[in-house]
Amino acid sequence: MYKTYQVKEREIYRTVHKRLTDYTDRLEDKGGMRKVHDDAVQAILIQFKNKEITHDEFLNLFDKNRIATEREFSQYVDNQFKDEGYEVAVKIEYSSILFNPTKTNLITKPIIIYETEKKVKKAGILNTGTWETTSKSTDANDKTVTRNDSFSVKSTTGYEILNIKTVVFRELTLLILCCIALLASVLILYIFTIKNLIKQQKQIEVLHTIVDNISHEFKTPIATLKIASKTLKKNLNEETLPLIDRQIIRLENLLLQLHKDENTAETIFIQPEDWDFFIQDLAFTYPENKFKFLNDIKKELPFDKNLMETIIKNLCENSVKYGASEIEIHITDQEKQLEINISDDGEGIAKNEVKSIFEKFYRIQSNNIHNTKGLGLGLYFVQKIVSKYHGKIDVKSEVKVGTQFKIKLSYEY
């Protein structure tokens, strides 16, 4: 844009220079300095050179001429650029008057011979020229030169457009508007693209979360079904078939989570006996561990059965993974608040790691080595479910002693 501004500025100055050059040349002629046959002007130069007139008298001649023509000169220049709206200032001056025989400069500083009422402060373009005026006398007998009055005059014409910035921007208005429109379009396109990328990123994160959740939740029912299958091969008992049915239902519910938009079924609220089934399944899956369970729930609660199962089984399985042999589960309902307490005698969690255990993919390390298999998603999903119900989860843990999780979920029924 700056380069375009400079090019346009030079173009305007060239136009001004071209339209005024002929007129300023005629003004210099009108001043009498280029008419070599003008004896009066020639005589003035000779008188000044010979010090027959003073420096002030010499300058006064040019000042009178400049003052007399200033208004006419200004009107001509203003009229030339009235339609364009240019405020043009012009100054014509003689920068040197050289007496050729001795190469002596008769003036010490430039003499202004013509100037507009608008004054030139910093010329945008300069036009210079040099010309000579000569007068010689010869001896009638031997034809030798007895007097040689030859002068070289160097003139400079300066032009300045006082409102050049306004003029340039006015003439570039269309281009500037187009540039602004183009930049605005690019910016809008950029913002639109970023918004789409953010939206797609969120969709990908949701998809990843669902896949992570499903893959994690599939492990328990599959493991339980494997154990149940082995049990069936040995002998058939009354508890095995209901257990299989529950795991099949759980697998079906997990699959339905992949098609939430298509799933119009209502949420299944948890019943008092469901808590018992959760622990029975865990005891069947992990026969080497002891599960102490106290269930004080006497009524249906407005919580998603599948989500409650996820909380119980993720916390208990986490205890099993980290060395617990005995796990205590206590479920109570007091003053419209469900409270889940799960404690174990496992390895415990170091204080510096407690704050991180609910982070996605976080797993407790021992000497920078993950000793326990898993994706680090179990506690992450527990925390997400608690947040969904605007609940609270507290953790107390001591290394080599064990860990206690206390969850409180309020409800209105």
C-alpha positions in Angstrom: 0.0 0.0 0.0 2.9 2.4 0.8 4.5 1.7 -2.5 1.2 2.4 -4.3 1.0 5.7 -2.3 4.5 6.7 -3.5 3.8 5.9 -7.1 0.5 7.9 -7.1 2.2 10.8 -5.4 5.0 10.9 -8.1 2.3 10.6 -10.8 0.4 13.7 -9.4 3.6 15.7 -9.1 4.6 14.9 -12.7 1.1 16.1 -13.9 1.5 19.4 -12.0 5.0 19.9 -13.3 4.0 19.2 -16.9 1.1 21.7 -16.8 3.1 24.5 -15.2 6.5 24.2 -16.9 5.5 26.2 -20.0 4.0 29.0 -17.9 6.9 29.2 -15.5 9.3 29.4 -18.4 7.4 32.3 -19.9 7.5 34.0 -16.5 11.3 33.8 -16.4 11.3 35.4 -19.9 8.8 38.0 -18.7 11.3 38.8 -15.9 13.8 39.8 -18.6 16.7 37.5 -17.7 16.5 35.3 -20.8 16.1 38.0 -23.4 19.8 38.6 -24.2 18.9 41.6 -26.3 17.3 43.3 -23.3 19.9 46.1 -22.7 18.1 47.3 -19.5 18.5 43.9 -17.7 22.0 43.5 -19.1 22.9 46.9 -17.8 21.6 46.0 -14.3 23.8 42.9 -14.1 26.8 44.9 -15.3 26.1 47.7 -12.8 25.8 45.2 -9.9 28.9 43.4 -11.0 30.8 46.8 -11.2 29.3 47.8 -7.8 27.5 50.8 -9.3 24.4 49.7 -7.5 24.2 48.2 -4.0 23.2 44.6 -3.2 19.9 45.8 -1.6 19.1 47.8 -4.7 19.8 44.8 -6.9 17.5 42.5 -4.8 14.8 45.2 -4.6 14.4 45.0 -8.4 13.5 41.4 -8.2 11.3 41.9 -5.1 9.2 44.5 -6.8 8.7 42.2 -9.8 7.8 39.2 -7.5 5.3 41.3 -5.4 3.7 42.8 -8.5 3.0 39.3 -10.1 2.3 37.2 -7.0 -1.5 37.5 -7.1 -1.7 36.9 -10.9 0.7 34.0 -10.6 -1.4 32.5 -7.7 -4.7 32.8 -9.5 -3.3 31.1 -12.6 -1.9 28.2 -10.6 -5.2 27.8 -8.6 -7.3 27.9 -11.7 -5.2 25.2 -13.4 -6.0 22.7 -10.6 -9.3 24.0 -9.3 -11.2 20.9 -10.7 -8.7 18.5 -9.1 -8.7 20.3 -5.8 -4.9 20.5 -5.6 -3.4 23.3 -3.4 -0.2 24.0 -5.4 2.6 26.2 -4.2 5.3 27.3 -6.7 8.6 29.1 -6.3 11.0 30.2 -9.0 14.4 31.4 -7.9 17.9 32.0 -9.2 20.3 29.9 -7.3 23.4 31.5 -8.9 24.5 34.3 -11.3 28.0 33.6 -12.4 30.2 36.2 -14.1 31.9 34.0 -16.7 35.3 35.8 -17.3 36.3 35.5 -13.6 33.9 32.7 -12.6 32.6 34.9 -9.8 29.2 34.2 -8.3 27.4 37.6 -7.8 24.9 36.3 -5.2 25.5 34.5 -1.9 22.0 33.0 -1.6 19.1 32.2 -4.0 16.9 35.1 -5.2 13.2 34.5 -5.5 11.9 36.0 -8.7 8.3 34.5 -8.7 6.3 32.9 -5.9 2.6 32.0 -5.3 0.7 33.3 -2.3 0.9 29.7 -1.0 4.5 29.2 0.1 6.7 26.3 -0.7 8.0 24.6 2.5 9.4 21.4 1.1 9.4 21.0 -2.7 8.0 17.7 -3.9 9.7 18.2 -7.3 12.4 20.5 -8.6 13.1 21.7 -12.1 16.6 23.2 -12.7 18.1 25.0 -15.8 21.2 27.0 -16.8 21.4 29.6 -19.5 23.8 32.4 -20.5 23.5 36.1 -21.4 26.5 37.8 -23.2 27.5 41.3 -24.2 30.9 42.0 -25.8 32.8 45.2 -27.1 35.6 45.1 -29.7 38.3 47.5 -30.9 37.4 49.0 -34.3 41.0 48.9 -35.5 42.4 45.5 -34.5 39.1 43.7 -33.7 40.2 42.7 -30.3 37.7 42.2 -27.4 37.9 45.2 -25.1 35.0 44.2 -22.8 33.3 40.9 -22.2 30.2 40.9 -20.0 29.0 37.3 -20.0 26.8 35.8 -17.3 25.6 32.2 -16.5 22.3 32.0 -14.7 21.1 28.9 -12.9 17.4 28.8 -12.1 15.4 26.4 -9.9 11.6 25.9 -9.9 10.1 24.1 -7.0 6.6 22.7 -6.8 4.7 21.5 -3.7 1.2 20.2 -3.4 0.2 21.2 0.2 -2.7 18.8 0.5 -0.9 15.9 -1.3 -1.8 13.3 1.3 -5.5 14.2 1.1 -5.3 14.1 -2.7 -3.6 10.8 -2.9 -5.9 9.1 -0.4 -8.9 10.6 -2.2 -7.7 9.2 -5.5 -6.9 5.9 -3.9 -10.2 5.6 -2.1 -11.6 2.8 -4.3 -8.3 0.9 -4.0 -8.3 1.3 -0.2 -11.9 0.2 0.0 -11.2 -2.8 -2.1 -8.1 -3.7 0.1 -10.2 -3.3 3.2 -13.0 -5.5 1.8 -10.4 -8.1 0.8 -8.8 -8.1 4.2 -12.2 -8.2 5.9 -13.1 -11.2 3.6 -9.9 -13.0 4.5 -10.4 -12.3 8.2 -14.0 -13.5 8.1 -12.8 -16.6 6.2 -10.1 -17.2 8.8 -12.5 -16.8 11.7 -15.0 -19.1 10.0 -12.3 -21.7 9.4 -11.0 -21.5 13.0 -14.6 -21.9 14.3 -15.1 -25.0 12.1 -11.8 -26.4 13.2 -12.7 -25.8 16.9 -16.1 -27.4 16.3 -14.6 -30.4 14.6 -12.0 -30.7 17.3 -14.7 -30.8 19.9 -16.6 -33.4 18.0 -13.4 -35.5 17.7 -12.8 -35.1 21.5 -16.4 -36.2 22.2 -15.9 -39.2 19.9 -12.6 -40.1 21.6 -14.3 -39.9 25.0 -17.1 -42.2 23.9 -14.7 -44.7 22.4 -12.5 -44.6 25.5 -15.5 -45.0 27.7 -16.9 -47.9 25.8 -13.5 -49.7 25.4 -12.9 -49.3 29.2 -16.4 -50.4 30.1 -16.3 -53.5 27.9 -13.5 -55.0 29.9 -15.5 -55.9 33.0 -18.5 -57.6 31.4 -16.3 -59.5 29.1 -14.1 -60.7 31.9 -17.1 -61.7 33.9 -18.6 -63.6 31.0 -15.4 -65.5 30.6 -15.4 -66.6 34.2 -19.1 -67.4 34.0 -18.4 -69.5 30.9 -15.7 -71.5 32.8 -18.1 -72.0 35.7 -20.8 -73.3 33.4 -18.4 -75.9 32.0 -17.8 -77.2 35.5 -21.2 -77.0 37.1 -24.5 -75.0 36.8 -25.8 -73.0 39.7 -28.6 -70.5 40.2 -26.4 -67.4 40.4 -24.5 -67.9 37.1 -27.3 -67.4 34.6 -28.7 -64.1 36.2 -25.1 -62.9 36.2 -24.7 -63.6 32.5 -28.0 -61.8 31.8 -26.8 -58.7 33.7 -23.6 -58.6 31.8 -25.3 -59.0 28.5 -27.7 -56.1 29.4 -24.7 -54.1 30.3 -23.0 -54.8 27.0 -26.2 -53.8 25.2 -26.3 -50.5 27.1 -22.7 -49.8 26.2 -23.5 -50.3 22.6 -26.5 -48.0 22.8 -24.1 -45.2 24.0 -22.5 -45.2 20.5 -25.9 -44.3 19.0 -27.3 -41.8 21.5 -29.1 -39.9 18.8 -31.0 -43.0 17.7 -31.6 -44.1 21.3 -35.0 -42.8 22.5 -35.3 -45.1 25.5 -35.8 -43.4 28.9 -33.2 -43.4 31.6 -33.5 -46.5 33.8 -33.4 -45.3 37.5 -31.5 -47.4 39.9 -33.4 -49.8 42.2 -32.4 -50.8 45.8 -31.5 -54.4 44.7 -29.3 -53.1 41.8 -26.6 -52.1 44.3 -26.4 -55.7 45.5 -26.1 -57.1 42.0 -23.1 -54.7 41.3 -21.2 -56.2 44.3 -22.2 -59.8 43.4 -20.8 -59.3 39.9 -17.5 -57.9 41.4 -17.3 -60.8 43.9 -17.8 -63.3 41.1 -15.2 -61.5 38.8 -12.6 -61.2 41.6 -13.0 -64.2 43.8 -9.7 -63.7 45.5 -10.8 -60.3 46.9 -13.1 -59.8 49.9 -16.0 -57.3 49.4 -17.8 -56.1 52.5 -21.0 -54.4 51.4 -23.6 -52.5 53.4 -26.7 -51.3 51.5 -29.0 -48.9 53.3 -31.0 -47.9 50.2 -34.7 -48.7 50.5 -36.2 -47.0 47.4 -35.7 -46.1 43.8 -33.3 -43.2 43.3 -33.4 -40.8 40.3 -29.9 -41.7 39.1 -29.0 -43.5 35.9 -28.4 -47.2 36.8 -25.6 -47.6 34.2 -23.8 -44.6 35.5 -24.0 -45.7 39.1 -22.7 -49.2 38.1 -19.8 -47.4 36.4 -19.0 -45.5 39.6 -19.1 -48.6 41.9 -17.2 -50.9 39.6 -14.5 -48.4 38.5 -13.7 -47.6 42.1 -13.7 -51.2 43.2 -11.7 -52.4 40.2 -9.2 -49.6 40.8 -8.7 -50.9 44.4 -8.2 -54.4 43.1 -5.6 -53.2 40.6 -3.6 -51.4 43.3 -3.2 -54.3 45.7 -6.3 -54.2 47.9 -7.4 -57.5 49.4 -10.4 -56.2 51.2 -12.8 -53.6 49.9 -15.6 -52.0 52.0 -18.6 -50.5 50.2 -21.3 -48.5 52.1 -24.3 -47.0 50.3 -26.6 -44.6 52.3 -29.5 -42.2 51.5 -30.0 -39.4 53.9 -32.0 -36.2 53.4 -32.2 -36.5 49.6 -28.5 -37.1 49.3 -27.0 -40.3 48.1 -23.6 -41.1 49.7 -21.2 -43.8 48.4 -18.3 -44.7 50.6 -15.6 -47.1 49.2 -12.4 -47.9 51.2 -9.7 -50.4 50.7 -6.4 -51.7 52.2 -4.4 -51.3 49.0 -1.1 -49.5 48.3 -2.5 -46.1 48.8 -1.8 -42.9 46.9 1.0 -40.4 47.6 -0.2 -36.9 48.5 1.5 -35.3 45.5 -0.5 -37.6 43.1 -4.0 -37.4 44.7 -4.8 -34.1 42.9 -4.0 -35.7 39.5 -5.8 -39.1 39.7 -9.0 -37.8 38.0 -7.1 -36.5 35.0 -7.7 -38.4 31.7 -5.1 -41.1 31.0 -3.3 -40.5 34.3 -1.9 -43.5 36.1 -0.1 -43.7 39.4 3.6 -44.4 38.9 6.2 -46.1 41.0 9.8 -45.0 40.2 8.5 -43.6 36.9 7.2 -47.0 35.9 3.5 -48.0 35.4 3.3 -51.3 37.2 -0.5 -51.7 36.8 -2.3 -52.3 33.5 -5.0 -49.9 32.4 -5.7 -46.8 30.3 -6.0 -44.3 33.2 -9.7 -43.7 32.4 -11.6 -45.3 35.3 -11.4 -42.5 37.8 -11.7 -39.9 35.0 -15.2 -41.3 34.1 -16.1 -41.4 37.8 -15.4 -37.7 38.2 -17.3 -36.9 34.9 -20.4 -38.7 36.3 -20.2 -37.0 39.6 -19.9 -33.6 37.8 -22.9 -34.5 35.7 -25.0 -34.7 38.9 -23.3 -31.7 40.4 -22.0 -33.9 43.2 -18.8 -33.9 45.2 -16.0 -36.5 45.5 -13.5 -36.6 48.3 -10.3 -38.7 48.5 -8.3 -39.7 51.6 -5.3 -41.9 51.2 -2.2 -43.0 53.0 0.6 -45.0 51.4 0.8 -48.6 52.5 -2.5 -48.2 54.5 -5.2 -47.7 51.9 -7.6 -45.3 50.2 -11.1 -44.0 50.8 -13.5 -42.4 48.3 -16.6 -40.6 49.5 -19.1 -39.4 46.9 -22.2 -37.3 47.6 -25.0 -36.8 45.1 -28.0 -34.6 45.9 -31.3 -35.2 44.2 -35.0 -34.0 44.2 -37.7 -36.7 43.9 
